[in-house]
């Protein structure tokens, strides 16, 4: 077994499965600046771990991830001197938006294990993974979208379709893991007590696939998304979020 501890993330690999655990349980794993930095570092570490053929992303404590930390994160907290044209790009793009295609295009299969709150940026985090298994009673949604602006939007209409995506994003409603599976927001849902076992079973099955085959599958599937414009959407919504920072005060 290989283990590595970051300040706010735990990593271990066992039987060809790499486990990334968000580890701010006292904050329902809200994405602080430190946690965002650690996510970059742990995915780099997991990519280099030849023992790990598939990656499971999960959260410690009562929740998967409740979104950005409202007290301190690159997304919420203005830099010294306030948001400006240059620093908004450097901070939002390099510290946040660069993570999205990084996780989506990660060269190993990824599985999100969702329980408790999986809201706002946390919900988007699970969307970036290849497969999501959620507890029936998990809570998913993006109520922060009601504040306006372009927040973490590219995959919603891609994956859910126009009507379902807008139903959730324009109402701010949150739904259960079971409802999320029916909508296509997650892959499947299972009873909470069965979640970990089901994730481990699926991960073990995928880990048996030769790496070259699994990587070829993922490249083919992601290329399909790119042909349909996913890269342009990431760029577009990133820029809209940047400009929203500049003009919001006005």
C-alpha positions in Angstrom: 0.0 0.0 0.0 1.2 3.5 -0.9 0.1 6.4 1.4 0.7 10.2 1.0 -0.8 12.9 3.2 -1.2 16.5 2.1 -2.5 19.3 4.4 -6.2 18.8 3.4 -6.1 15.7 1.3 -5.3 12.0 2.0 -4.0 9.6 -0.7 -3.6 5.9 -0.6 -3.4 3.2 -3.3 -4.3 -0.4 -2.6 -4.9 -3.3 -5.0 -4.4 -1.0 -8.1 -7.0 1.5 -6.8 -5.9 5.0 -5.8 -8.1 6.8 -3.2 -8.1 10.6 -3.0 -10.0 11.7 0.1 -10.9 15.4 0.6 -10.1 15.9 4.3 -11.8 19.0 5.7 -14.6 17.1 7.5 -15.3 19.9 9.9 -16.3 22.1 6.9 -18.0 19.4 4.8 -14.9 19.5 2.7 -15.5 23.0 1.4 -13.0 24.1 -1.1 -10.5 26.4 0.6 -7.5 27.8 -1.2 -5.3 25.1 0.5 -7.7 22.3 -0.5 -7.7 23.6 -4.1 -3.9 23.6 -4.1 -3.8 20.1 -2.6 -6.2 18.8 -5.3 -3.6 19.8 -7.9 -0.8 18.2 -6.0 -2.7 14.9 -5.3 -3.8 14.4 -8.9 -0.2 14.9 -10.0 0.9 12.3 -7.4 -1.9 9.9 -8.4 -0.9 10.2 -12.1 2.7 9.2 -11.2 1.6 6.3 -9.0 2.0 3.3 -11.3 0.3 1.1 -8.8 -3.0 3.0 -9.2 -5.0 2.0 -12.4 -8.2 3.8 -11.4 -8.8 6.7 -9.0 -11.7 7.1 -6.5 -12.4 10.6 -5.3 -14.4 10.9 -2.0 -14.8 13.0 1.0 -14.1 12.4 4.7 -16.8 12.9 7.3 -20.4 13.7 6.6 -20.2 15.0 3.0 -18.4 14.7 -0.3 -17.9 18.5 -0.9 -20.2 21.4 -0.1 -18.7 23.8 -2.6 -16.3 26.8 -2.2 -15.3 27.9 1.3 -17.2 31.2 1.8 -14.6 32.4 4.3 -11.5 31.9 2.2 -10.9 30.5 -1.2 -9.4 31.7 -4.5 -12.9 31.8 -5.9 -14.5 33.9 -3.1 -11.8 36.0 -1.5 -10.6 39.1 -3.5 -6.8 39.5 -3.7 -5.1 42.4 -2.1 -6.2 45.5 -3.9 -9.3 43.9 -5.3 -10.1 42.1 -8.5 -8.3 43.5 -11.6 -8.1 42.5 -15.2 -4.8 40.6 -14.9 -5.1 39.1 -11.4 -8.6 37.8 -12.1 -7.2 35.8 -15.0 -4.2 34.6 -13.1 -6.1 33.6 -10.0 -9.4 32.2 -11.5 -7.8 30.5 -14.4 -4.6 29.1 -12.8 -6.0 28.2 -9.4 -9.6 27.1 -10.4 -10.5 26.7 -14.0 -7.3 24.8 -15.0 -8.4 22.1 -12.6 -11.5 21.3 -14.7 -10.0 20.0 -17.9 -7.1 18.5 -15.8 -9.6 16.2 -13.9 -11.8 15.6 -17.0 -8.7 14.6 -19.1 -6.9 12.7 -16.3 -5.2 9.8 -17.9 -6.8 7.2 -15.7 -10.5 6.3 -15.0 -12.0 8.4 -12.2 -14.9 7.5 -9.9 -16.6 9.9 -7.6 -18.0 8.4 -4.4 -20.7 10.9 -3.2 -22.4 11.0 0.1 -23.9 13.8 2.2 -23.7 17.3 0.6 -22.4 17.5 -2.9 -23.4 21.0 -3.9 -22.2 23.9 -6.0 -18.5 23.5 -6.9 -18.6 20.1 -5.1 -21.3 18.9 -7.5 -19.3 20.2 -10.4 -16.3 18.3 -9.1 -18.2 15.0 -9.3 -19.3 15.9 -12.8 -15.7 16.1 -13.9 -15.1 12.5 -12.9 -15.9 9.7 -15.4 -18.4 7.9 -13.2 -20.3 8.9 -10.1 -21.9 6.6 -7.6 -24.0 8.4 -5.1 -25.8 7.5 -1.9 -29.6 7.5 -2.3 -29.8 10.2 0.4 -27.0 12.4 -0.9 -27.9 16.1 -1.6 -26.9 17.5 -4.9 -27.4 20.8 -6.7 -26.0 24.2 -7.5 -28.0 26.8 -5.5 -25.1 29.2 -5.7 -25.9 29.7 -9.4 -28.8 31.9 -8.2 -26.3 34.6 -7.4 -25.9 35.0 -11.1 -22.8 34.8 -13.3 -21.1 31.9 -15.0 -20.2 29.6 -12.2 -19.0 26.1 -13.1 -21.5 25.7 -16.0 -19.9 23.9 -19.0 -21.0 20.3 -18.3 -24.5 20.8 -17.0 -26.3 21.2 -20.3 -23.9 18.8 -21.9 -24.8 16.0 -19.5 -28.3 16.7 -18.4 -29.8 18.3 -21.5 -31.2 21.8 -21.6 -34.5 21.4 -19.7 -33.1 19.4 -16.7 -30.0 21.5 -16.4 -32.0 24.8 -16.4 -34.5 23.4 -14.0 -31.8 22.9 -11.4 -29.6 25.9 -12.2 -32.4 28.5 -12.5 -34.3 27.3 -9.5 -31.4 26.5 -7.2 -33.2 23.3 -6.1 -31.3 20.5 -4.5 -32.1 16.8 -5.2 -31.4 13.5 -3.7 -28.8 11.0 -5.0 -31.7 8.8 -6.2 -33.2 11.7 -8.1 -29.8 12.7 -9.5 -29.3 9.2 -10.9 -32.8 9.4 -12.6 -31.8 12.8 -14.1 -28.3 11.7 -15.2 -26.5 14.1 -12.8 -24.7 11.0 -11.4 -24.3 7.5 -12.9 -26.2 5.4 -10.3 -27.3 5.7 -6.7 -27.3 3.0 -4.0 -28.3 2.8 -0.4 -25.8 4.8 1.8 -24.6 1.6 3.6 -23.7 0.0 0.3 -21.9 2.9 -1.3 -18.3 2.1 -0.4 -18.6 -1.5 -1.2 -20.2 -0.8 -4.6 -17.5 1.8 -5.4 -14.8 -0.6 -4.5 -16.4 -3.4 -6.6 -16.6 -1.2 -9.6 -13.1 0.2 -9.2 -11.7 -3.3 -8.9 -13.4 -4.3 -12.2 -12.0 -1.3 -14.0 -8.6 -1.8 -12.5 -8.3 -5.1 -14.3 -8.6 -3.5 -17.7 -5.1 -3.0 -19.3 -4.0 0.6 -18.9 -3.6 1.1 -22.6 -7.2 0.0 -23.2 -8.7 2.1 -20.5 -6.7 5.2 -21.6 -7.8 4.6 -25.3 -11.4 4.5 -24.2 -11.1 7.7 -22.2 -9.3 9.6 -25.0 -11.9 8.5 -27.5 -14.8 9.5 -25.2 -13.2 12.9 -24.3 -12.4 13.6 -28.0 -16.1 13.2 -28.7 -16.8 15.9 -26.1 -14.1 18.1 -27.6 -15.5 17.8 -31.1 -18.8 19.0 -29.7 -17.1 22.1 -28.2 -16.3 21.3 -24.5 -12.9 23.0 -24.6 -14.5 26.2 -26.0 -17.1 26.1 -23.2 -14.5 25.8 -20.5 -12.7 28.9 -22.0 -15.9 30.9 -22.5 -17.3 30.4 -19.0 -13.9 31.0 -17.4 -13.8 34.3 -19.2 -17.3 35.2 -18.2 -16.5 34.5 -14.6 -13.5 36.7 -14.8 -15.4 39.6 -16.3 -18.1 39.1 -13.7 -15.5 39.8 -11.0 -14.5 43.1 -12.7 -18.0 44.5 -13.2 -19.9 43.2 -10.3 -19.1 46.1 -8.0 -20.2 48.5 -10.8 
